[in-house]
Amino acid sequence: MVFRLLVEAYPNDVLVSQFEDIGVRVLRDSFRRKNAEGKNEYDPLWYLIGSGSRKDSKRMVDPKVARNDPRIISQSPT
């Protein structure tokens, strides 16, 4: 649901209130998980989401930027 909202809006912003409308209380927590040591780590997909141009908004990062981000391309979800 989160990515659908972001992709459909791209390259525009999605307000945080729109995430709340689809039942996502804290966007960041949707992409966190515990690793083997019990520490929080982000799913690589989190790095595809950037700050929007307005306060309290998010958007998909530019594909050219994402392609060159080692946090995204060097990890795979477990």
N, C-alpha and C positions, 0 to 999 in steps of 0.2 A: 504493500500500500504506500509506503514511504517513497520508494523509488518511482512508482507510477506517478505520484503527485509531482515529484521533482522533474521527471522526464517530460511529462506533459507541459510543465511550465517553462522548461528550458528554452531560451536562455534567461528567462525572467526569474524573479524571486518567488519563494513560497513563504508566507508568514508563519511564524510559530503557531499562531492560533489555528491555522489550517491543519497542522499536524494534530493538534489537540482535538479538532473536529472529527478526525478519523480514529481517535482513541489512543494516540501516542502522547503520553504525559510528558516524558522527557526524551527528546529525540536521541541525545547522546547515549542514554541507557539502552536504547534499542540495538546498539552496535557494540556494547561491551560484553565481555565474557570473562570467566576466570580461566587462567592458564593452569598448568600442572602444579605450580607452586601456590596456587590460590590467589594470585594477584590479578587485578583487573588489566585487561588488554583490549584494544579495539580491533574489531574485524577490519580487514583491509578495505572493505567497502565504505567504511566511515570516511576514508580520505578522498572519496569521490564527491563528498559534500563540503561545500565551502560557505563562508559568510556571504549573505546577499548584500545588495547595495543599500538596503534600508535596515533600520534597527529592528531587531527581532525577526530576521528573515534568513533563509538559507537558499542555496541553489546548487545545482550540479557544477562541478569545476569544468573548465574548458577541457575537452578531450585531449588536446595537445599537451596540456599541463599534466593531466592524469597519466598519459602514456610515458612520461619521463619521471614519474614519482616512484622511487624505489620502495616506498612504504606500500604501494599498491601492487606493483608488478613482482616484487620479490617474495610476497607472502601468499599463502593459500589458506583458505579456511579449514579448520579441523573438524 
